Amino acid sequence: MSDVQNIMMDMITYYAGDPKRIQHFIKVYHFTKMIGEMENVDTKTQTIIEAAALVHDIGIKKSEEKYQSSAGKYQELEGPPLARGLLKKLGYPEPFVDRVCWLVGHHHTYNGIQEIDHRILVEADFLVNAYEDGMNEQAIRRCLSGKIFKTETGKQLQKIMYLKEIPA
């Protein structure tokens, strides 16, 4: 089993009995993988964003228990320590764990995105959330012209999936 598959299996086990959450992080993982590969990120960055995609919502359970809310600010607060424990248990090096945890702690922070790993994770999560939350066309269009979508692949996916705009 590959390292990514080990993370995925641990996350499926973590969310045992909650197929909605499991399906969410698997969809985010696949969009992250696709965007990263199509944007030609380096191998190290690709591995980091794939791991971050799998654990990005690890803080939801604790947020719901502690705050009775799954709001992004609580996920960003509670998620990094849980992600750190999982990744360290699997033997990932400290710099890798630190970066993944930083991403988990900022995946709902849309201001000041400067690094491609953060950008790709936010875009992939947004692609999935737009569908799962039933976002309307007006909101989709605002995301395309605003601060969420900046990669060419992310913009193209958003246009094709939600606006039926097929590239020439």
Summary of the structure (lengths in Angstrom):
residues: 168
radius of gyration: 15.4
end to end distance: 39.7
largest distance: 49.1
contacts: 527
relative contact order: 0.13
helix: 71%
strand: 0%
